[in-house]
Amino acid sequence: MRLLVVEDEKRIAELVRAALGRAGFVVDTVGTAADAVAGLALATYDAVILDLGLPDGDGLGVLAEIRRLGDSTPVLVLTARDAVEDRVLGLNTGADDYLIKPFDMSELVARTKALLRRPGQALGVVLEAGNVILDTIGRDVRVAGTVVPLPRRELAVLEHLMRRLGRVVPKSVLEDKLYGIDDELESNAIPVHVSHLRKKLIDAGATPEIHTVRGVGYLLTEKAR
C-alpha cells in the first residue's frame, strides 16, 4: 500500500517514512501544501499523513481542497496544535484521525493501519485464496498452514492479486502501488517480482495460480478441479 506523508521538517519526515516503510508501506514524502495537492492529483494513495504547519499554507487548506474535489482518501493529521477546538476543526474539515506532536512512531503506524482497516478501506485483516492465507496486519503468508517468507514487494504483489481474485490487475497498478516517486523502476521490475512469487507459490504447493495477461497485467485464479 502506498502512503503520502506531507511534512516540512525533513528529520521528522524521514523518521516517519522509515517507520512506515518497516511496516510494509510504500511511502512518498513532500514538504509543501502545493506539492501535496499536486501529488494527490498525480498518484493514487491509500492514506495521507498530513502535517498542518506547512511553509506555504495551512495543511487544513490541503485537506479542504481534496475533500472539495471528492477525494475520500483517509487522512491522518499530525500537528502540535493540541487545543480541543483545533482538533474539532480538523475533524470537521475532513480529517479521519488526529495525532498530536510529539508522538511515538509505533502509535503512528498503529493509527495508520487502523484507518486502513475501516470498512471500505484498503487494509483487510485476512485475505484467503484457496490454501493461501495472507495476514495484512502481520504481513504473514501461509500456504496450507506453512509460513512462506516473501520480500516486501512480492508480498505486495500477492496482496493486490488476492484482493482482486479472478480479475486482472494491470501492470501499471502494481507499479503505482509498489514504487514511490523516488524509487528507481526498471521496465522488467514487476515481471521479475511476479516470476519469483509464482515460483515460490508453486514450490509451496499453493492451489491458486498466477497468469500473465500479455500486454495488460496479471490474474490470480483457483486451479480447476
Contacts in CASP RR format, 6 or more apart in sequence:
PFRMAT RR
TARGET T0000
AUTHOR 0000-0000-0000
METHOD contacts of the structure
MODEL  1
MRLLVVEDEKRIAELVRAALGRAGFVVDTVGTAADAVAGLALATYDAVIL
DLGLPDGDGLGVLAEIRRLGDSTPVLVLTARDAVEDRVLGLNTGADDYLI
KPFDMSELVARTKALLRRPGQALGVVLEAGNVILDTIGRDVRVAGTVVPL
PRRELAVLEHLMRRLGRVVPKSVLEDKLYGIDDELESNAIPVHVSHLRKK
LIDAGATPEIHTVRGVGYLLTEKAR
1 24 0 8 1.000
1 25 0 8 1.000
1 26 0 8 1.000
1 46 0 8 1.000
1 47 0 8 1.000
1 116 0 8 1.000
1 122 0 8 1.000
1 123 0 8 1.000
1 156 0 8 1.000
1 177 0 8 1.000
2 25 0 8 1.000
2 26 0 8 1.000
2 27 0 8 1.000
2 28 0 8 1.000
2 43 0 8 1.000
2 44 0 8 1.000
2 45 0 8 1.000
2 46 0 8 1.000
2 176 0 8 1.000
2 177 0 8 1.000
2 180 0 8 1.000
3 20 0 8 1.000
3 25 0 8 1.000
3 26 0 8 1.000
3 27 0 8 1.000
3 28 0 8 1.000
3 45 0 8 1.000
3 46 0 8 1.000
3 47 0 8 1.000
3 48 0 8 1.000
3 49 0 8 1.000
3 112 0 8 1.000
4 27 0 8 1.000
4 28 0 8 1.000
4 29 0 8 1.000
4 30 0 8 1.000
4 36 0 8 1.000
4 39 0 8 1.000
4 40 0 8 1.000
4 43 0 8 1.000
4 45 0 8 1.000
4 47 0 8 1.000
4 48 0 8 1.000
4 49 0 8 1.000
5 13 0 8 1.000
5 16 0 8 1.000
5 17 0 8 1.000
5 20 0 8 1.000
5 27 0 8 1.000
5 28 0 8 1.000
5 29 0 8 1.000
5 30 0 8 1.000
5 48 0 8 1.000
5 49 0 8 1.000
6 29 0 8 1.000
6 30 0 8 1.000
6 31 0 8 1.000
6 33 0 8 1.000
6 35 0 8 1.000
6 36 0 8 1.000
6 48 0 8 1.000
6 49 0 8 1.000
6 50 0 8 1.000
6 51 0 8 1.000
6 54 0 8 1.000
6 59 0 8 1.000
6 62 0 8 1.000
7 13 0 8 1.000
7 16 0 8 1.000
7 29 0 8 1.000
7 31 0 8 1.000
7 49 0 8 1.000
7 51 0 8 1.000
7 78 0 8 1.000
8 31 0 8 1.000
8 32 0 8 1.000
8 51 0 8 1.000
8 53 0 8 1.000
8 54 0 8 1.000
8 55 0 8 1.000
9 51 0 8 1.000
12 51 0 8 1.000
13 29 0 8 1.000
13 31 0 8 1.000
14 29 0 8 1.000
15 105 0 8 1.000
16 27 0 8 1.000
16 29 0 8 1.000
16 49 0 8 1.000
16 105 0 8 1.000
16 108 0 8 1.000
17 27 0 8 1.000
17 29 0 8 1.000
19 105 0 8 1.000
19 106 0 8 1.000
19 108 0 8 1.000
19 109 0 8 1.000
20 27 0 8 1.000
20 49 0 8 1.000
20 108 0 8 1.000
20 109 0 8 1.000
20 112 0 8 1.000
21 27 0 8 1.000
23 109 0 8 1.000
23 112 0 8 1.000
23 113 0 8 1.000
23 139 0 8 1.000
24 139 0 8 1.000
24 152 0 8 1.000
24 156 0 8 1.000
25 112 0 8 1.000
26 156 0 8 1.000
26 177 0 8 1.000
26 178 0 8 1.000
26 179 0 8 1.000
26 180 0 8 1.000
26 183 0 8 1.000
27 180 0 8 1.000
28 39 0 8 1.000
28 43 0 8 1.000
28 45 0 8 1.000
28 180 0 8 1.000
28 181 0 8 1.000
28 182 0 8 1.000
30 36 0 8 1.000
30 39 0 8 1.000
31 54 0 8 1.000
31 55 0 8 1.000
32 54 0 8 1.000
32 55 0 8 1.000
32 56 0 8 1.000
33 54 0 8 1.000
33 56 0 8 1.000
33 57 0 8 1.000
33 58 0 8 1.000
33 59 0 8 1.000
33 61 0 8 1.000
33 62 0 8 1.000
34 56 0 8 1.000
36 48 0 8 1.000
36 50 0 8 1.000
36 54 0 8 1.000
36 59 0 8 1.000
36 62 0 8 1.000
37 62 0 8 1.000
37 65 0 8 1.000
37 66 0 8 1.000
40 48 0 8 1.000
40 66 0 8 1.000
40 71 0 8 1.000
40 73 0 8 1.000
43 176 0 8 1.000
43 181 0 8 1.000
44 176 0 8 1.000
45 73 0 8 1.000
46 73 0 8 1.000
46 74 0 8 1.000
46 116 0 8 1.000
46 121 0 8 1.000
46 122 0 8 1.000
46 123 0 8 1.000
47 73 0 8 1.000
47 74 0 8 1.000
47 75 0 8 1.000
47 76 0 8 1.000
47 112 0 8 1.000
47 115 0 8 1.000
47 116 0 8 1.000
47 121 0 8 1.000
47 122 0 8 1.000
48 66 0 8 1.000
48 73 0 8 1.000
48 74 0 8 1.000
48 75 0 8 1.000
48 76 0 8 1.000
49 76 0 8 1.000
49 78 0 8 1.000
49 108 0 8 1.000
49 112 0 8 1.000
50 59 0 8 1.000
50 62 0 8 1.000
50 63 0 8 1.000
50 75 0 8 1.000
50 76 0 8 1.000
50 77 0 8 1.000
50 78 0 8 1.000
50 95 0 8 1.000
51 59 0 8 1.000
51 77 0 8 1.000
51 78 0 8 1.000
51 79 0 8 1.000
52 58 0 8 1.000
52 59 0 8 1.000
52 60 0 8 1.000
52 77 0 8 1.000
52 78 0 8 1.000
52 79 0 8 1.000
52 81 0 8 1.000
53 59 0 8 1.000
53 79 0 8 1.000
54 62 0 8 1.000
60 89 0 8 1.000
60 90 0 8 1.000
60 93 0 8 1.000
61 93 0 8 1.000
63 75 0 8 1.000
63 77 0 8 1.000
63 90 0 8 1.000
63 93 0 8 1.000
63 94 0 8 1.000
63 95 0 8 1.000
64 93 0 8 1.000
64 94 0 8 1.000
66 73 0 8 1.000
66 75 0 8 1.000
67 93 0 8 1.000
67 94 0 8 1.000
74 96 0 8 1.000
74 97 0 8 1.000
74 115 0 8 1.000
74 116 0 8 1.000
74 118 0 8 1.000
74 121 0 8 1.000
75 94 0 8 1.000
75 95 0 8 1.000
75 96 0 8 1.000
75 97 0 8 1.000
76 95 0 8 1.000
76 96 0 8 1.000
76 97 0 8 1.000
76 98 0 8 1.000
76 99 0 8 1.000
76 108 0 8 1.000
76 111 0 8 1.000
76 112 0 8 1.000
76 115 0 8 1.000
77 90 0 8 1.000
77 95 0 8 1.000
77 97 0 8 1.000
77 98 0 8 1.000
77 99 0 8 1.000
78 99 0 8 1.000
78 101 0 8 1.000
78 103 0 8 1.000
78 108 0 8 1.000
79 86 0 8 1.000
79 98 0 8 1.000
79 99 0 8 1.000
79 100 0 8 1.000
79 101 0 8 1.000
80 100 0 8 1.000
80 101 0 8 1.000
81 87 0 8 1.000
81 100 0 8 1.000
82 100 0 8 1.000
87 98 0 8 1.000
90 98 0 8 1.000
91 98 0 8 1.000
96 115 0 8 1.000
96 118 0 8 1.000
97 111 0 8 1.000
97 114 0 8 1.000
97 115 0 8 1.000
99 107 0 8 1.000
99 108 0 8 1.000
99 111 0 8 1.000
113 123 0 8 1.000
113 137 0 8 1.000
115 121 0 8 1.000
116 122 0 8 1.000
116 123 0 8 1.000
116 124 0 8 1.000
117 123 0 8 1.000
117 124 0 8 1.000
117 125 0 8 1.000
117 137 0 8 1.000
123 136 0 8 1.000
123 137 0 8 1.000
124 136 0 8 1.000
124 137 0 8 1.000
125 135 0 8 1.000
125 136 0 8 1.000
125 137 0 8 1.000
126 133 0 8 1.000
126 134 0 8 1.000
126 135 0 8 1.000
126 136 0 8 1.000
127 133 0 8 1.000
127 134 0 8 1.000
127 136 0 8 1.000
127 159 0 8 1.000
127 162 0 8 1.000
127 163 0 8 1.000
128 134 0 8 1.000
128 162 0 8 1.000
129 162 0 8 1.000
129 165 0 8 1.000
129 208 0 8 1.000
129 220 0 8 1.000
129 222 0 8 1.000
130 206 0 8 1.000
130 207 0 8 1.000
130 208 0 8 1.000
130 222 0 8 1.000
131 143 0 8 1.000
131 144 0 8 1.000
131 145 0 8 1.000
131 205 0 8 1.000
131 206 0 8 1.000
131 207 0 8 1.000
132 141 0 8 1.000
132 142 0 8 1.000
132 143 0 8 1.000
132 158 0 8 1.000
132 162 0 8 1.000
132 201 0 8 1.000
132 206 0 8 1.000
132 207 0 8 1.000
132 208 0 8 1.000
133 141 0 8 1.000
133 142 0 8 1.000
133 145 0 8 1.000
134 140 0 8 1.000
134 141 0 8 1.000
134 155 0 8 1.000
134 158 0 8 1.000
134 159 0 8 1.000
134 162 0 8 1.000
135 141 0 8 1.000
136 159 0 8 1.000
139 155 0 8 1.000
140 147 0 8 1.000
141 147 0 8 1.000
141 148 0 8 1.000
141 149 0 8 1.000
141 150 0 8 1.000
141 155 0 8 1.000
141 158 0 8 1.000
142 148 0 8 1.000
143 201 0 8 1.000
143 204 0 8 1.000
143 205 0 8 1.000
143 206 0 8 1.000
144 204 0 8 1.000
144 205 0 8 1.000
144 206 0 8 1.000
146 204 0 8 1.000
148 200 0 8 1.000
148 201 0 8 1.000
148 204 0 8 1.000
150 158 0 8 1.000
150 197 0 8 1.000
150 200 0 8 1.000
153 178 0 8 1.000
153 193 0 8 1.000
154 193 0 8 1.000
154 196 0 8 1.000
154 197 0 8 1.000
154 200 0 8 1.000
156 174 0 8 1.000
156 177 0 8 1.000
156 178 0 8 1.000
157 174 0 8 1.000
157 178 0 8 1.000
157 190 0 8 1.000
157 193 0 8 1.000
157 194 0 8 1.000
157 197 0 8 1.000
157 218 0 8 1.000
158 197 0 8 1.000
158 201 0 8 1.000
160 169 0 8 1.000
160 173 0 8 1.000
160 174 0 8 1.000
160 177 0 8 1.000
161 169 0 8 1.000
161 210 0 8 1.000
161 218 0 8 1.000
161 219 0 8 1.000
161 220 0 8 1.000
162 208 0 8 1.000
162 220 0 8 1.000
164 220 0 8 1.000
165 208 0 8 1.000
165 220 0 8 1.000
165 221 0 8 1.000
165 222 0 8 1.000
166 219 0 8 1.000
166 220 0 8 1.000
166 221 0 8 1.000
167 219 0 8 1.000
168 213 0 8 1.000
168 216 0 8 1.000
168 217 0 8 1.000
168 218 0 8 1.000
168 219 0 8 1.000
169 217 0 8 1.000
169 218 0 8 1.000
169 219 0 8 1.000
169 220 0 8 1.000
170 216 0 8 1.000
170 217 0 8 1.000
171 190 0 8 1.000
171 191 0 8 1.000
171 215 0 8 1.000
171 216 0 8 1.000
171 217 0 8 1.000
171 218 0 8 1.000
174 190 0 8 1.000
174 193 0 8 1.000
174 217 0 8 1.000
174 218 0 8 1.000
175 185 0 8 1.000
175 189 0 8 1.000
175 190 0 8 1.000
178 189 0 8 1.000
178 190 0 8 1.000
178 193 0 8 1.000
179 185 0 8 1.000
179 189 0 8 1.000
191 212 0 8 1.000
194 210 0 8 1.000
194 212 0 8 1.000
194 218 0 8 1.000
197 210 0 8 1.000
198 210 0 8 1.000
201 208 0 8 1.000
201 210 0 8 1.000
207 222 0 8 1.000
207 223 0 8 1.000
208 220 0 8 1.000
208 221 0 8 1.000
208 222 0 8 1.000
208 223 0 8 1.000
209 220 0 8 1.000
209 221 0 8 1.000
209 222 0 8 1.000
209 223 0 8 1.000
210 218 0 8 1.000
210 219 0 8 1.000
210 220 0 8 1.000
211 218 0 8 1.000
211 219 0 8 1.000
211 220 0 8 1.000
211 221 0 8 1.000
212 218 0 8 1.000
212 219 0 8 1.000
213 219 0 8 1.000
END
